[in-house]
């Protein structure tokens, strides 16, 4: 008999389309699960009442599912996100309930890796400044920033430091192999030699990576252990010519410290897809800096990411429905 899986979200065209897709995938996977939509705009009691039979819940881009609500769901075994991040879930508390949390299994890794490299090139070539100048009709005369050519760089023979060599970090390293960069990385996990040899990536202590890298790119989950991991001390260790790239989560970076480091010339610039507060205030000083490029947390936005992540989600909740262990489980930290 099919087990119930709830897609929890706000009713709109996007969510409706997602539910249809989830149901199609469930049928293709053998009908181990029955996909049911529950409106997250209802009261918590109403949501809980409609999720009593659910063995898994897929939050459709919402954070309306609390630990207290989960404690009232006797059949719940898994919260399956379609994103890489699970920082909004109190995982230690949820695991105490016997409920596991899984992310998207790297479903967005290609899109985020491509976006990360785009930010590297954009920051290194001052594309934000060039585009602003061209649109203002000023053309070449004012496109060159103070310092002329030395403010524009290629990635060739530069050292790229990857902080977090998980699925996305590995995808970045893989795609940089043809750019003639030296790849170094830091991670709390020791990866198999086969992986690091294929990526031609050398592990370094965190401080050493910061000191030698021309580009530092962050690919860690937001957890208590990573919040604010880039702050005043860390920026002081970086080269004055170095770029910071962040396409993971905004609070991994102490934004006030980043702004001060950029103003003081402690680092050369930044490419950011995420900020500490989102949406960020319109008067955020980062918007006025010509050596900073900002995109609105859309690194994973690609139709391919959506397809891959939804397929993984249904496959994973189907495992649970069959009595198997889910994969891509995020440990409680």
PETA-V243555 format. One record per backbone hydrogen bond with DSSP energy under -1.0 kcal/mol. NH is the residue of the N-H (numbers start at 1). CO is the residue of the C=O. Records with the same first field share a line. If there is no record, write none. Layout:
BEGIN
NH: CO + CO
END
This chain:
BEGIN
3: 32
5: 34
6: 56
7: 36
8: 58
9: 38
16: 12
17: 13
18: 14
19: 15
20: 16
21: 17
22: 18
23: 19
24: 20
25: 21
26: 22
27: 23
28: 24
29: 25
30: 27
31: 26
34: 3
36: 5
38: 7
40: 9
42: 39
47: 43
48: 44
49: 45
50: 46
51: 48
54: 51
55: 4
57: 78
58: 6
60: 8
61: 59
70: 66
71: 67
72: 69
73: 70
76: 73
77: 55
78: 55
79: 100
80: 57
81: 102
89: 86
91: 89
94: 90
95: 91
96: 92
97: 94
98: 95
99: 94
100: 77
102: 79
103: 328
104: 83
109: 106
112: 108
113: 109
114: 110
115: 111
116: 112
117: 113
118: 114
119: 115
120: 116
121: 117
122: 118
123: 119
124: 120
125: 121
127: 122
130: 126
131: 127
132: 128
133: 129
134: 130
135: 131
136: 132
137: 134
138: 133
143: 140
148: 145
150: 147
151: 148
152: 149
153: 124
157: 180
158: 155
160: 182
161: 215
162: 184
163: 217
164: 186
170: 166
171: 167
172: 168
173: 169
174: 170
175: 171
176: 172
179: 176
182: 158
184: 160
185: 202
186: 162
196: 192
197: 193
198: 194
199: 195
201: 196
202: 183
204: 185
209: 205
210: 206
211: 207
212: 208
213: 209
214: 159
215: 159
216: 243
217: 161
218: 245
219: 163
226: 223
227: 223
228: 251
229: 226
230: 252
235: 231
236: 232
242: 239
243: 214
244: 269
245: 216
246: 271
247: 218
252: 249
253: 250
254: 230
255: 253
258: 254
259: 255
260: 256
261: 257
262: 258
263: 259
264: 260
266: 261
268: 242
269: 242
270: 291
271: 244
272: 293
273: 246
284: 281
287: 284
288: 285
289: 286
292: 289
293: 270
295: 272
297: 273 + 295
301: 298
306: 302
307: 303
308: 304
309: 305
310: 306
311: 307
312: 308
313: 309
314: 310
315: 311
316: 312
317: 313
318: 314
319: 315
320: 316
321: 317
322: 318
323: 320
324: 319
330: 101
END
